[in-house]
Amino acid sequence: MSEEHNRRAWLVRRADPPGDEVVGQVWLPHGVVALSAAGGGELEPGAGKDRLREVTERELGPSATYTEKLQRVEELHAFLSVMRPGDVVCALAGGRLFTGEITGGVVRQAAGDGRCELRRPVSWSASAAWDELPEELRERLWGPHEVVELTAVRHLLDAVRRGEAARAAAPRELRLPEPDAALARSLLVHDAAWLRELRDLLWDERQLVLYGPPGTGKTHLALAFAEFLGGGPGQVTLVQFHPSYAYEDFFEGFRPRQDGPEGGIAFRLTAGPLRELADLAARPERRHIPHVLVIDEINRANLAKVFGELYFLLEYRDRSVRLMYSGERFALPPNLFVIGTMNTADRSIALVDAAMRRRFAFVELSPRVEPVRGLLRRWLAREGRDSEPADLLDALNSRIPDPDFAVGPSYLMKPGVYRDGGLERVWRTKILPLLAEYHYGEDVDVAERYGLEALRAALREDGPAA
């Protein structure tokens, strides 16, 4: 895969009120893009998301919502650690879009009041008037976020850089982008063909479920894959099901709301996450853009209660139904896709009935088969660490008779595991309790069968599994 093909594209927006002035008077003449932030030494390239969350908590304070804080962490992480020299970057000012290329790493400058400005050098090369831009590109440029990935429309930005913005032909048909080797590497998947099959299944069925034991990276993969397909987080909504979750939470229902200046309470029809995403996807100017709903722990809710009449629409995308509360006719737009995750070690898997199984494609993520099987070993190699944790995990899973209770690699892909005593601590407090639950009521010494000492002794005698 060529270096040119692997380049990403970004919009960096100045959120402060005089944003146009800053872009025109600082960024363009000085050849930079910048992100203002609280924090000092914590904001270094490669800073982990835990550290960025601490910075964000101080910066935004308790009044900010969880979603706002999550978005801010992702913006800082992208600017500090994901952007690379050679990536395409653009900025808006004075009714024009300016494009260029990132030429270096992050430089941090003090900005007073405990804040700093993160800068990246840019070689600005071209611009185009807003009205000249293809409609698909203009759609991606709307919004409040300061850092937005635009890799999905990089070909349109390249056209702007060549002075061909007005002639750039934006495809209007709905399509799902094809996963490539760069995405496979970022997700530590052994082969992009597996991701392409995932894409094809989602295109054919519109809904799929990633299922497997705990720690196999189901949620991480679902979110990353959804953002790739939709072209960024703006087209992705995440919900997590639980036993109390209902149709009124998921789609629409009457909720108490403050009514008037006197502070009275009235019940108003309120859209849930699925209705909001469906309404967004159904807008005429967005119908060619994939939108993805990620449902984490899909098997932990009463699915018939949550989906209601939407069960029908999952199978018949070209039909509509009358909604229970509003009475409107409603159809799921064809550009709305659903990815669920399901933990096979959870006994609530019994709640997934035959009707649900018929409407979703099911893809297994198991420590015994690729891409999960070799994921920890690939991660350790990328991080420059010894392969012993991968050998131990393989030995452990070879001793667990039920594949639904195998242990996934994500338990051993955290920084704390590699501090002094970290591996032993994670094994004692995370992994052995899982297996104790599996063997509950049986006469099994979990530590003797699955403990680190027993596994290391077996590896010394038999060697790592092939």
ABEGO torsion letter per residue (X at the ends): XBAAAABBBBBBBBABAAAAAAAAAAAAAAGBBBBBBBEBAABBBGBBAAAAAAAAAAAAEAABBAAAAAAAAAAAAAAAAABBBGBBBBBBBGGBBBBBBBABBBBBBBAEGGBBBBBBBBBBABBBBAAABBAAAAAAABEABABBBAAAAAAAAAAAAAGAAAABBBBABBBBBBBBAAAAAAAGBABAAAAAAAAAAAAAAGBBBBBEBBGAGAAAAAAAAAAAAAGEAAABBBBBBBAABBAAAAABBBBBBBBEAAGBBBBBBBBBAAAAAAAAAABAAAAABBBBBBBBGAAABBAAAAAEAAAAAAABAABBBBBAAAGBBBBBBAABBBBBBBBAABAAAAABBAAAAAABBBBBBBAABOAAAAAAAAAAAAAGBBAAAAAAAAAAAAABABAAABBBAAAAABAAAABBGAAAAAAAAAAAAAAAAAABGBBBBAAAAABAAAAAAAAAAAEBBX
